[in-house]
Amino acid sequence: MTVNLTRIYTKLGDGGETHLGDMSRVPKTHPRIEAYGAVDELNAQIGLAVTVDGLPEQYAEWLRHVQNDLFDLGADLSVPDGGERERLRLAPEQTAWLERACDEVNATLKPLRSFVLPGGTRAAAHLHVCRTVCRRAERRAILVEDANPEVVRYLNRLSDLLFILSRGANSGEEPLWEPGRHR
């Protein structure tokens, strides 16, 4: 599949509407646009996280894989169900890949003794930001009435992976919540 972008600005969105992947027009505040906009923001945050010193190379490789999957996910969200053309849809295998990555890293981590405070190393802090943006993207995707259910499953697993990677990036020195500590 090839995508050709010959012109970046079209002026077609100047009135507050945009085209979906099936060329129908909707307001830029439509739940579908909100959902894939949040996915785009997540992808940008992941792109930033990949540049951070201290991020293990294996994690960076996985995150680059995720970035490509997120474009597939955005393409899926951008086209309503139906129509005559076959469309790119997120597949269960993509979610299963996330689960395998989660299991691989989680097996190397100590069991949690408390909730983890976002932070620790610079890499872990960036991954926590990615996790929270991912959770927002998931909430937005749930609001798309005819969305592929695999989209929500993928985002849910991805937020788990981002949490697990943040723990790994802290190498066991993660800041933990101490209930009532400053009362």
Secondary structure, DSSP 4 states (H G I P E B T S, - for coil): -------S--STTTTSEEE-TTS-EEETTSHHHHHHHHHHHHHHHHHHHHTSTT--HHHHHHHHHHHHHHHHHHHHHTS-S--SS------HHHHHHHHHHHHHHHTTSPPPSSPBPS-SSHHHHHHHHHHHHHHHHHHHHHT-TT--HHHHHHHHHHHHHHHHHHHHHTTT---B--TTTT-
